[in-house]
Each structure stands twice: as structure tokens, then as C-alpha cells.
Amino acid sequence: MSERTLGSAAAVAAAPGTGKERAPAPRSASRARDNRDGWIFMAPYLVLFAVFVILPTAVGLWISLHDYDYTLPEKPFVGVENYTGLISGTSPFAEAFWQGMQATAIFTVAAVPLLLVLPLVVALAMNIRFRGRNFFRAMYFAPYVLGVAVVAVLWRYLLDTNIGLLNHYLGMLGLPDDIPWLTQLPWAWISLVGVTVWWTLGFNTVIYLAALQDISPELYEAAKMDGAGPVQRFRFVTLPGLRPVLLFVTSVTIIASVNMFGQSYLMTQGGPGQETRTAIYQIAEVGLTSFNSGLASAMSMIFTVFLAIVSIAVFFVFRERPAPPAGGRDDR
């Protein structure tokens, strides 16, 4: 056989579509392998989520449908009676629960705007290069590493009407030195909000600062070349770049604020009266002090529904909106 014949045979054997070449691996097999690997990596999280979220939620829902006193052997099924009693006001704990919901709303409305705006201002300042910047970053974040018990007990003594250092220094400045920071309204709310902002401001500042450093400097340079001032650059460059982070910070701050318990419990003991008893405070009192776990679980479920509604509203506000079509109105 000649060399030309051998070359032609080799070319035919190597040509596509002749059945002689090796078939590629099926795409479905590769996709199945990727899916399997994905499930393996997600398995630890899914196990923890099921054990610590789904299972407790299911158990709490089951308890809320019973007259559940964990000190008694009998736990009769009562259906939705716990829910209807709270909503209609016929339950003996309904008034206290809704007062706790009101206290939670007051604290959240007062604290969340401050915890969104002040950390952003601090982050903008810390994003500027100056000597000692790392020291100030650490100083703002340092309180966040403290536990709620340490923070609450510390400020309880600092804000004490008689022996507190704050009133002492106010007196030295010629100002009133008998302000009832923890025993009268509105001072109790001012104290709780102020201490919480001081304590948690550093966390949001770090998140904002990381997001600011991810915004390309070229965008600011382009805005300057177009004649944009500091306000315009903040509005049209900084805020759009922070949109995903704002969603995260807002959601986390709201969730943390509506779950406020330790500051109220340790600083004001829910006083004056029961004005600063938040919903979590009331749920803990009903479930652990009054031994009515069924009613406390029903309170928790109602509280969760309200929190879910607020979270959905936050996602709606910060959602990505499609850009308008080029050339004006879309006539399609």
C-alpha cells in the first residue's frame, strides 16, 4: 500500500463523523457529578439548618397548639385557642404581649435609622487616608466584641441617677445632675437606644468600609471630570455601589433590634413599669416565669410573622430595579 493510501486512511479515520473518534463524555453525567459535589458541600449547612431552625420551628408550632406547661404531665391540645386569645385580647397575657410589641416597635424605629446612618458617616471618614486611621477603626469596633451582659452592667452603673459618672460629669459642667436615665421615660428609651448604638455601631461600620473600598476609584474620577460635586458623587456613585450592602445591613440591624432583650432586662428591668419590656422580654416571662410555653410559642409565631413582613418590605425597597429602556418609552 502506498504512502498516499496510508495518509488517506489516517485522514478518514481522524475525520469527525466517521465514528472512529472517541466520543466526549455525556453532558448529563458531568452535570450530575457537579450536582452531587454541590450537595456534598452543602450537607453540613443543611444539617445544621434542619437541626437548629426547621426542627425548633416545627416543635414550637406544635407546642403553640397545646396548653403546654412543662412542669405538668398533661399537655392538652387546644388548637388555635392560644392565637385567637392573643389576637382578640381575651387571653390574660394579650395586653402585656401587645405592649411588648409596641415597645419593640419604639426601640426599632429609634435605633435602626441611627445604626444605618452613623456607621455610614464613620465609614466614610475612616475611608479617607490619614495618620492613625487603623487606631480609630479599632476603637470604633472594640465595643462590639463585648457581651451584652458586660455592656449592660457597665452602663447601668454609669447611668445610675445617684452614683453614675454621667450625672456626676454633667453636674461638673453646671448641667442637671439628677437625670433618671433608667427609671423614667423618655430617658429610659434614650439610654437603651444610645447604649445599643454605641455597642453595635462598629459592626455596621466595618461592613460599610469594606463595601466602600470595593467601589472603583475610576467611577469617582469620571464623576469629577463630569463636574459632579461631593454630594452628587455620594448620591450617584457611592449609594448605588452600596445598594447590596445596604440591604444586608438593614436586614441584619432590624432583626437584631426587634430581638433586643439583654439591654432591657439588665439595665431597666423592663421599667418604668413595663414600658421597656420588649416582645422577646414578654415571651420569656410568659414561657419561663408563668410556665405557659404554649402561649409563649404562639407569641413567638405571631412575632415571627410580623418580622417576616418587615423583612419582605426591606427586600422590596432595596430590590434591583430594571433600567429604563434606551430612547425613552418602550412601546412593546
Secondary structure in CASP SS format (residue, H / E / C, confidence):
PFRMAT SS
TARGET T0000
AUTHOR 0000-0000-0000
METHOD secondary structure of the structure
MODEL  1
M C 1.00
S C 1.00
E H 1.00
R H 1.00
T H 1.00
L H 1.00
G H 1.00
S H 1.00
A H 1.00
A H 1.00
A H 1.00
V H 1.00
A H 1.00
A H 1.00
A C 1.00
P C 1.00
G C 1.00
T C 1.00
G C 1.00
K C 1.00
E C 1.00
R C 1.00
A C 1.00
P C 1.00
A C 1.00
P C 1.00
R H 1.00
S H 1.00
A H 1.00
S H 1.00
R H 1.00
A H 1.00
R H 1.00
D H 1.00
N H 1.00
R H 1.00
D H 1.00
G H 1.00
W H 1.00
I H 1.00
F H 1.00
M H 1.00
A H 1.00
P H 1.00
Y H 1.00
L H 1.00
V H 1.00
L H 1.00
F H 1.00
A H 1.00
V H 1.00
F H 1.00
V H 1.00
I H 1.00
L H 1.00
P H 1.00
T H 1.00
A H 1.00
V H 1.00
G H 1.00
L H 1.00
W H 1.00
I H 1.00
S H 1.00
L C 1.00
H E 1.00
D C 1.00
Y C 1.00
D C 1.00
Y C 1.00
T C 1.00
L C 1.00
P C 1.00
E C 1.00
K C 1.00
P C 1.00
F E 1.00
V C 1.00
G C 1.00
V C 1.00
E H 1.00
N H 1.00
Y H 1.00
T H 1.00
G H 1.00
L H 1.00
I H 1.00
S H 1.00
G C 1.00
T C 1.00
S C 1.00
P C 1.00
F C 1.00
A H 1.00
E H 1.00
A H 1.00
F H 1.00
W H 1.00
Q H 1.00
G H 1.00
M H 1.00
Q H 1.00
A H 1.00
T H 1.00
A H 1.00
I H 1.00
F H 1.00
T H 1.00
V H 1.00
A H 1.00
A H 1.00
V H 1.00
P H 1.00
L H 1.00
L H 1.00
L H 1.00
V H 1.00
L H 1.00
P H 1.00
L H 1.00
V H 1.00
V H 1.00
A H 1.00
L H 1.00
A H 1.00
M H 1.00
N C 1.00
I C 1.00
R C 1.00
F C 1.00
R C 1.00
G C 1.00
R H 1.00
N H 1.00
F H 1.00
F H 1.00
R H 1.00
A H 1.00
M H 1.00
Y H 1.00
F H 1.00
A H 1.00
P H 1.00
Y H 1.00
V H 1.00
L C 1.00
G C 1.00
V H 1.00
A H 1.00
V H 1.00
V H 1.00
A H 1.00
V H 1.00
L H 1.00
W H 1.00
R H 1.00
Y H 1.00
L H 1.00
L C 1.00
D C 1.00
T C 1.00
N C 1.00
I C 1.00
G C 1.00
L H 1.00
L H 1.00
N H 1.00
H H 1.00
Y H 1.00
L H 1.00
G H 1.00
M H 1.00
L C 1.00
G C 1.00
L C 1.00
P C 1.00
D C 1.00
D C 1.00
I C 1.00
P C 1.00
W C 1.00
L C 1.00
T C 1.00
Q C 1.00
L C 1.00
P C 1.00
W H 1.00
A H 1.00
W H 1.00
I H 1.00
S H 1.00
L H 1.00
V H 1.00
G H 1.00
V H 1.00
T H 1.00
V H 1.00
W H 1.00
W H 1.00
T H 1.00
L H 1.00
G H 1.00
F H 1.00
N H 1.00
T H 1.00
V H 1.00
I H 1.00
Y H 1.00
L H 1.00
A H 1.00
A H 1.00
L H 1.00
Q H 1.00
D H 1.00
I C 1.00
S C 1.00
P H 1.00
E H 1.00
L H 1.00
Y H 1.00
E H 1.00
A H 1.00
A H 1.00
K H 1.00
M H 1.00
D C 1.00
G C 1.00
A C 1.00
G C 1.00
P H 1.00
V H 1.00
Q H 1.00
R H 1.00
F H 1.00
R H 1.00
F H 1.00
V H 1.00
T H 1.00
L H 1.00
P H 1.00
G H 1.00
L H 1.00
R H 1.00
P H 1.00
V H 1.00
L H 1.00
L H 1.00
F H 1.00
V H 1.00
T H 1.00
S H 1.00
V H 1.00
T H 1.00
I H 1.00
I H 1.00
A H 1.00
S H 1.00
V H 1.00
N C 1.00
M C 1.00
F C 1.00
G H 1.00
Q H 1.00
S H 1.00
Y H 1.00
L H 1.00
M H 1.00
T H 1.00
Q C 1.00
G C 1.00
G C 1.00
P C 1.00
G C 1.00
Q C 1.00
E C 1.00
T C 1.00
R C 1.00
T C 1.00
A H 1.00
I H 1.00
Y H 1.00
Q H 1.00
I H 1.00
A H 1.00
E H 1.00
V H 1.00
G H 1.00
L H 1.00
T H 1.00
S C 1.00
F C 1.00
N C 1.00
S H 1.00
G H 1.00
L H 1.00
A H 1.00
S H 1.00
A H 1.00
M H 1.00
S H 1.00
M H 1.00
I H 1.00
F H 1.00
T H 1.00
V H 1.00
F H 1.00
L H 1.00
A H 1.00
I H 1.00
V H 1.00
S H 1.00
I H 1.00
A H 1.00
V H 1.00
F H 1.00
F H 1.00
V H 1.00
F C 1.00
R C 1.00
E C 1.00
R C 1.00
P C 1.00
A C 1.00
P C 1.00
P C 1.00
A C 1.00
G C 1.00
G C 1.00
R C 1.00
D C 1.00
D C 1.00
R C 1.00
END
